Amino acid sequence: MSNHTEKLKSLGCQIKKLRKAKGFSQLNLSVKLGITREHLSKIERGVTYPSMKILFDITELLNTKFRDMINF
């Protein structure tokens, strides 16, 4: 697995961890983000890249800082 792939998976795991800590289900957060639950699942598993807009929206909805999203 490449370093790039590992970082993408780590970002997804961090998003999932923060989402759960804030009490959001995948469905609840995805609705608030305006994406499908399946898309959020792919982001959390490191299968697809989130856009910068989605990353910033996630930080806002989870009331966290961007640096906490990439602190892995």
Secondary structure, DSSP 8 states (H G I E B T S, - for coil): --HHHHHHHHHHHHHHHHHHHTT--HHHHHHHHTS-HHHHHHHHTTSS---HHHHHHHHHHTT--HHHHS--
